[in-house]
Amino acid sequence: MTDTQWRTHRLELDDQTLREWDATVLATGEDGIVLDRSAFYPGGGGQPPDEGVLLWGGVETRIAGARKGDDLYLIPADGDPVPPPGTAVRGALADGRRTALMRTHSGLHVLCGVVFRDYGSLVTGGNMEPLTARMDFDLPELPEGFRDAVEAACNAEVGRDRRIDIRVLPRAEAFAIPDIIRTATNLVPENVRDVRIVDIVGLDQQADGGMHVATTSQIGKIEVVKIENKGRGFRRLRIRIVD
């Protein structure tokens, strides 16, 4: 989904490989730091926000996170100096964390696509940290051999090196795509006019605002480490991503 009201141009939506860039501080305050340009993902869709640094005048400000509000705010680490408005800064993401989260998020979309294709189950929740995640499904019955079958199917899709394409469509056009919402509840706010679509070509296509790798082969191996019964037919699948 897109956020056109913010003063910050969100560079990560244009280039998910970007890790360093130049920017100017627009504002600072209790809410955080606002830049004119930023590649810090503010979190959403179960994906946590990025971390990194701002470099300015020989000073380093650690960025402990980012969040959405009436602007896109970067959260400085406690005690770090804050650049005043008008300061030219160099932003840099923590590359290992961002890349791990991209691999994990794409892995969850592979899992979602496989379970929807093979079992017709919708997602009821999910969350992730770098290289580990969970996804909950509406799955009243657990077929025999389910864990091994899902893991094998996910890794077969990883091995097919499917492209992961990103595009933005007008709301009406996006919602005309069959099964574009893979969650049991539509989480796209009514006021969102343009919808970001993540398409694992040939497997999974859904509305999503997070960061992803370019192809499934960049994910790594997907391991289904545990399945939990959360009651009322809901199953929680815990996965990890390994090289």
Secondary structure by P-SEA (a helix, b strand, c coil): cccccccccccccccccccbbbbbbcccccccccccccccccccccbbbbbbccccccbbbbbccccccccccccccccbbbbcccbbbbbbcaaaaaaaaaaaaaaaaaaaaaaaaaccccccccccccccccccccccccccaaaaaaaaaaaaaaaabbbbbbbcccaaaaaacccccccccccccccccbbbbbbccccbbbbbcccccccccccccccccccccccccbbbbbbbbcc
